[in-house]
Amino acid sequence: MPFGNDKLALIKIPFYKRNPVDITFTGLTALAALSTVAVFLGILYVLFQQSALAIKTFGFFRFIFSKEWDPVRDVFGAATNIYGTLITTLLSLAIAIPVALGIAIFITEIAPDFLKGPMGVAIELLAAIPSIIYGMWGLFTLAPIMQNYIEPALIDTIGKLPVVGVLFQGTPMGIDLLTASVILSIMIIPFTASISRDAFNLAPAIIKESAYAVGATKWEVVSNIVIPYSKLGIAGGVILSLGRALGETMAVAFVLGNNHQITSSLLDAAATITVTLANEFTEASSDIYLSSLFYLALLLFIFSFIILAVAKLFLIKTEKSTASR
């Protein structure tokens, strides 16, 4: 039988007649795959069970849109936490993606060969630094720089402009949404940069060389050949960074302030879901307080799953449309 039909021949063999090693291997791999589903469902069940009291007390929409977070009166709402989570995540992505793509382009297309290896390793090492180290660096080094130099400059320039100026008004403290977003962006740059670099390296060299041969500039090759060819890999790196930014706790906890408010200024302290869980879980003195924290965790779990699932579906759709061309 031809080699290409080996898989078909294996399927036709009754399961009980297969080699015991093959049966064992099939069972172990199936068990490993099913264990991920079991862990997912187990986490979802525990979070739902522990947050049942808060769900019954506050409901869904009331909890989602309420800005009150008052442990003294046992009144809780998630709006301020969701707001802080979304702002820090989106702002960090806005800062990190252009920088990460610039790094990947420089390493793959511009840097001399002797620099490509060391720079690639240096970028990957950034991803291995523990988040608490980023948080301590942010608190003791970045926050004073933001407070004394960067934020006053933003207030004196962009802060005086109409419309966008409202984003940079207030007292520069260094412990705020902007500083937390900068920390997050530094943490997620290695993920997007590394994956984008690997995707850029997959662009066919012959196409790039042909473009250079007909007089294309380096910018034209990168923008018209490398990036379009690697867009799925870039999107994958962005999705991985998005997941990291959504769930980051310790680094943000050092520099965000944990102030439950919805503010229009990026120079004000705020709160995210993860920071609230980290700071207040041990302080929960009532059942409804503890249940509300579990409710926040459940919402973060669901939001993360939905966002990553939608992004994955988008990637699949884009990949199919690219393959059909």
Long-range contacts (C-beta under 8 A, 24 or more apart in sequence): 43-301, 44-298, 44-301, 47-294, 47-297, 47-298, 47-301, 48-298, 50-290, 50-291, 50-294, 51-291, 51-292, 51-294, 51-295, 51-297, 51-298, 52-291, 53-287, 53-288, 53-291, 54-288, 54-291, 54-292, 54-294, 54-295, 55-295, 57-288, 57-291, 58-292, 58-295, 63-292, 63-295, 64-299, 67-260, 67-261, 67-262, 69-260, 69-271, 69-276, 71-280, 71-283, 71-284, 71-285, 71-286, 71-289, 74-286, 74-288, 74-289, 76-288, 76-289, 76-292, 76-295, 78-273, 78-295, 78-296, 78-299, 79-262, 80-260, 80-261, 80-262, 80-270, 80-271, 81-260, 81-271, 81-272, 81-273, 81-276, 81-296, 82-273, 82-299, 82-303, 83-262, 83-270, 84-177, 84-256, 84-270, 84-271, 84-272, 84-273, 84-275, 85-246, 85-272, 85-273, 85-274, 85-300, 87-177, 87-181, 87-266, 87-270, 88-177, 88-180, 88-181, 88-184, 88-245, 88-252, 88-256, 88-270, 88-272, 89-184, 89-242, 89-245, 89-246, 91-177, 91-178, 91-181, 91-184, 91-185, 91-266, 92-181, 92-182, 92-183, 92-184, 92-185, 92-188, 92-245, 93-185, 93-188, 93-238, 93-241, 93-242, 93-245, 95-181, 95-182, 95-185, 96-184, 96-185, 96-186, 96-188, 96-189, 96-192, 96-241, 97-192, 97-238, 97-241, 99-185, 99-189, 99-193, 100-188, 100-189, 100-190, 100-191, 100-192, 100-193, 100-196, 100-237, 100-241, 101-192, 101-193, 101-196, 101-227, 101-234, 103-189, 103-193, 103-197, 104-192, 104-193, 104-194, 104-196, 104-197, 104-199, 104-200, 105-200, 105-222, 105-226, 107-193, 107-197, 108-197, 108-200, 108-201, 108-226, 109-200, 109-218, 109-221, 109-222, 109-226, 110-218, 120-194, 120-197, 123-189, 123-190, 123-193, 123-194, 123-197, 124-190, 124-194, 125-190, 126-186, 126-187, 126-189, 126-190, 127-190, 127-191, 127-194, 131-187, 131-248, 131-249, 131-250, 131-251, 132-250, 132-251, 134-183, 134-186, 134-187, 134-250, 134-251, 135-183, 135-250, 135-251, 135-252, 135-253, 135-254, 135-255, 136-254, 138-179, 138-180, 138-182, 138-183, 138-251, 138-254, 138-255, 139-175, 139-254, 139-255, 142-174, 142-179, 142-182, 142-183, 142-255, 143-174, 143-175, 143-179, 143-255, 144-174, 145-174, 146-172, 146-174, 146-176, 146-178, 146-179, 146-182, 147-172, 147-173, 147-174, 148-172, 148-174, 151-176, 151-178, 151-267, 154-267, 155-267, 166-264, 166-265, 167-264, 167-265, 167-266, 168-265, 168-266, 168-267, 169-265, 169-267, 170-265, 170-267, 170-268, 171-267, 172-267, 173-257, 173-267, 173-269, 174-255, 175-255, 175-256, 175-257, 175-269, 176-255, 176-256, 176-257, 176-266, 176-267, 176-268, 176-269, 176-270, 177-256, 177-263, 177-265, 177-266, 177-267, 177-268, 177-269, 177-270, 178-266, 178-267, 179-255, 179-256, 180-251, 180-252, 180-255, 180-256, 180-270, 180-272, 181-266, 183-251, 183-252, 183-254, 183-255, 184-245, 184-248, 184-251, 184-252, 187-244, 187-245, 187-248, 187-251, 188-241, 188-244, 188-245, 189-241, 191-237, 191-240, 191-241, 191-244, 192-234, 192-237, 192-238, 192-240, 192-241, 193-237, 194-237, 195-233, 195-234, 195-236, 195-237, 195-240, 196-230, 196-233, 196-234, 196-237, 198-233, 199-230, 199-232, 199-233, 199-234, 199-236, 199-237, 200-226, 200-230, 200-233, 202-229, 202-230, 202-233, 203-229, 203-230, 204-229, 231-318, 232-315, 232-318, 232-319, 232-322, 235-311, 235-314, 235-315, 235-318, 236-315, 239-308, 239-311, 239-312, 239-315, 242-307, 242-308, 242-311, 243-304, 243-308, 246-300, 246-303, 246-304, 246-307, 247-274, 247-300, 247-304, 248-274, 249-274, 249-275, 249-277, 249-278, 250-278, 253-278, 253-279, 273-297, 273-299, 273-300, 274-300
